[in-house]
Amino acid sequence: MSDNINVGIIGTGRLGYHHASNVLRSKGANLAAVSDAAKESLDRATKNFDVKGYSSYKDLITAPEVEALVIATPTQTHYEILKEAIKSGKPIFCEKPITYTLEEAEKIVEAVKKTNAYLQVGFMRRFDPGHTAAKDMIVDGKCGKPIYIHDCQRDPNGPPKEYVPQSGGLFVDMGIHDLDVARWLMGSEIVEVYAQGAVLKHEYLKELHDVDDGQILLKFESGALGMIEISRNANDVYDTRTEIIGLTKSVFVGQNQLTPYTVIGGQQIIVDMANWCLGRFKDAYELEMQAFINAVQEGRPSPVTAYDGMVGLKLALAATHSYRTSSAVKLTY
Ligand SMILES: NC(=O)c1ccc[n+]([C@@H]2O[C@H](COP(=O)([O-])OP(=O)(O)OC[C@H]3O[C@@H](n4cnc5c(N)ncnc54)[C@H](O)[C@@H]3O)[C@@H](O)[C@H]2O)c1
């Protein structure tokens, strides 16, 4: 491997383009090549980043100049691309959800185990400075035993109509982040979920069999409880909050969303809010890419494993099933 790792990005849409910019900004990596199935997207990336482009992801994976892979294509394509990527032996960063179905995710976990492949899944909140500070407090015992988590994630608006069928639905597309944060911060597996959902604003979601608001009640193996709210209705801002109650102290992430100050005056309180996850979690996306590069260079294990990706998907699919059947779903590991 070269001193600077040569990274290839597969999929240069919303997230892939952002990851490519972060690779360029990172220490210890070069952006070597990009691949996209759509000519317009590929042309934009090769022109703006001045790198080699491949219309076929298979050619990028086997390209000798590419040493590490970032996968940011639609979720349904992850399984096939991951199989090829694992075969290549190159380290992999893959966007969430790891795959579209649980069976596929289980097969990827097996393949990673068998080949000792490096695979990091894109749960960027695990790198957000607020969330990592909360995690450190919990691990250091400063909150006492964590007994309750309340987490909410609200998108500014409804998703693009064409994105909905490939998204996996609200509980998978958005909820997977909250479910991952919950099991990671609480340090305990979620053993039961009960979910409700409804279309409260975006009527077009009904014909696409999706909802714009959901709630998931959680039971943890440790005996702790939790609640997650997910919404597409935050009226043009992106709003995430995570509150962990411990036996001795509570910690709240997300009250001051973007800047550490609040403006008060004229009978108003004004705080800065992002209008999408790319703004709110700007640092987290940069830090997760840097963590990928550092771990690969230093030969360390992945901080967010294929198993974490599989469990996140298992929980999100369980929540979807719970909503559809109006019944609690128990989970075993
Ligand atoms: N971590 C996060 O916060 C976050 C946020 C949004 C999306 N995502 C995930 O990122 C992934 C991509 O989402 P997006 O919003 O960027 O989608 P997008 O549709 O904007 O971009 C996907 C790109 O992949 C390309 N593509 C499709 N099939 C391909 C193939 N076989 N080979 C190469 N390129 C191919 C498309 O042409 C498109 O340019 C999804 O898995 C999604 O769940 C993660």
The ligand as a Tripos MOL2 file, in Angstrom:
@<TRIPOS>MOLECULE
LIG
   44    48     1     0     0
SMALL
NO_CHARGES

@<TRIPOS>ATOM
      1 N1        -25.1450    7.9610    6.0580 N.am      1 LIG1
      2 C1        -26.1060    8.7800    5.6950 C.2       1 LIG1
      3 O1        -26.4340    9.7130    6.4200 O.2       1 LIG1
      4 C2        -26.7960    8.6050    4.3730 C.ar      1 LIG1
      5 C3        -27.6060    9.6320    3.8630 C.ar      1 LIG1
      6 C4        -28.1850    9.4320    2.5960 C.ar      1 LIG1
      7 C5        -27.9770    8.2430    1.8980 C.ar      1 LIG1
      8 N2        -27.2100    7.2550    2.4490 N.ar      1 LIG1
      9 C6        -26.9900    5.9770    1.7540 C.3       1 LIG1
     10 O2        -26.0870    6.1870    0.6640 O.3       1 LIG1
     11 C7        -26.4290    5.3270   -0.4280 C.3       1 LIG1
     12 C8        -26.6140    6.2040   -1.6680 C.3       1 LIG1
     13 O3        -27.6380    7.1510   -1.4080 O.3       1 LIG1
     14 P1        -27.6870    8.5450   -2.1890 P.3       1 LIG1
     15 O4        -28.6880    9.3600   -1.4780 O.co2     1 LIG1
     16 O5        -26.3230    9.0580   -2.4100 O.co2     1 LIG1
     17 O6        -28.2900    8.0330   -3.5950 O.3       1 LIG1
     18 P2        -28.1710    8.7460   -5.0230 P.3       1 LIG1
     19 O7        -29.2590    8.1380   -5.8430 O.co2     1 LIG1
     20 O8        -28.0780   10.2240   -4.8850 O.co2     1 LIG1
     21 O9        -26.7470    8.2590   -5.5960 O.3       1 LIG1
     22 C9        -26.4850    6.9370   -5.9670 C.3       1 LIG1
     23 C10       -25.5540    6.9540   -7.1780 C.3       1 LIG1
     24 O10       -25.1720    5.6190   -7.4840 O.3       1 LIG1
     25 C11       -25.1940    5.4470   -8.8890 C.3       1 LIG1
     26 N3        -25.3310    4.0230   -9.1940 N.ar      1 LIG1
     27 C12       -26.4520    3.2540   -9.2040 C.ar      1 LIG1
     28 N4        -26.1420    1.9820   -9.5020 N.ar      1 LIG1
     29 C13       -24.7910    1.9470   -9.6780 C.ar      1 LIG1
     30 C14       -23.8710    0.9080  -10.0050 C.ar      1 LIG1
     31 N5        -24.2860   -0.3500  -10.1920 N.pl3     1 LIG1
     32 N6        -22.5610    1.2310  -10.1450 N.ar      1 LIG1
     33 C15       -22.1270    2.5120   -9.9570 C.ar      1 LIG1
     34 N7        -22.9650    3.5300   -9.6660 N.ar      1 LIG1
     35 C16       -24.2690    3.2450   -9.5010 C.ar      1 LIG1
     36 C17       -26.3580    6.3000   -9.3540 C.3       1 LIG1
     37 O11       -26.2490    6.6110  -10.7320 O.3       1 LIG1
     38 C18       -26.2190    7.5220   -8.4420 C.3       1 LIG1
     39 O12       -25.3940    8.5120   -9.0110 O.3       1 LIG1
     40 C19       -27.6820    4.5670   -0.0010 C.3       1 LIG1
     41 O13       -27.3180    3.2900    0.4640 O.3       1 LIG1
     42 C20       -28.2570    5.4100    1.1450 C.3       1 LIG1
     43 O14       -28.9750    4.6530    2.0940 O.3       1 LIG1
     44 C21       -26.6050    7.4270    3.6600 C.ar      1 LIG1
@<TRIPOS>BOND
     1     1     2 1
     2     2     3 2
     3     2     4 1
     4     4     5 ar
     5     4    44 ar
     6     5     6 ar
     7     6     7 ar
     8     7     8 ar
     9     8     9 1
    10     8    44 ar
    11     9    10 1
    12     9    42 1
    13    10    11 1
    14    11    12 1
    15    11    40 1
    16    12    13 1
    17    13    14 1
    18    14    15 2
    19    14    16 1
    20    14    17 1
    21    17    18 1
    22    18    19 2
    23    18    20 1
    24    18    21 1
    25    21    22 1
    26    22    23 1
    27    23    24 1
    28    23    38 1
    29    24    25 1
    30    25    26 1
    31    25    36 1
    32    26    27 ar
    33    26    35 ar
    34    27    28 ar
    35    28    29 ar
    36    29    30 ar
    37    29    35 ar
    38    30    31 1
    39    30    32 ar
    40    32    33 ar
    41    33    34 ar
    42    34    35 ar
    43    36    37 1
    44    36    38 1
    45    38    39 1
    46    40    41 1
    47    40    42 1
    48    42    43 1
@<TRIPOS>SUBSTRUCTURE
     1 LIG1         1 GROUP 0 **** ****
